[in-house]
């Protein structure tokens, strides 16, 4: 047992296969640690997010998320990873309010997050420059944290090669490209976060609070299947329930150990 005793896990989220989905660091804290220490661990891990969980009252847990460079208000895949480590049925106190996780009969972990219906906006000039002429834009919208850009179809999402420096200059957390794939009856996306040290995120749970809200309204359906078209890929089940969005996914622990500092 190390002097610190904090346990460290790497979990692939939104997948049931190792080395796919989105890897997250999960630290179960044995004692109180400084913000600077948590940021240093997240920078050392170099995953898009590392989650830090510590016990709260009455079986609740405090939960925080750090990218390699900053703390963020909400992270879906690292919440899923933490719930997976803690056994699935879990309740968290976070900067974005109270979040609960449960396990479906099929073994999927379902997270209850705030919905995030985005509002249409004019296209910012840096976004126009970043996307270039190879992407047909249908709508540009703004959620709480991200810009959501609906494009003409799945091929536009796959083919996009945005200028990341231009995206980083837009005053938002990140930019989502999304489309409906009617042939496969699902929503597809890619998510870019260069402003917070993540050029392209493999699978982004929190972004699907925005993606699911947009497409539930556009398609007139509350229950959706979503796929993120990053090289690692990942699949989510989305269910809009009033002002909440339920995000479902699977997760796999790849390795675990202890932090010795």
Secondary structure, DSSP 8 states (H G I E B T S, - for coil): --SS--EEEEEEES-SSTT-SEEEEEEE-SS---HHHHHHHHHHH-SS-EEEEEE-STTEEEEEEE-SS-EES--HHHHHHHHHHHTS-EEEEETTEEEEEEE-TTS-EEEEEE----EE----HHHHHHHTTSS-EEEEEE-SSEEEEEESSHHHHHH----HHHHHTSSSSEEEEEEEETTTTEEEEEEEEGGGTEEEES--TTHHHHHHHHHHHHHT-SEEEEEE-SSS-EEEEEEEETTEEEEEE-EEEEEEEE---
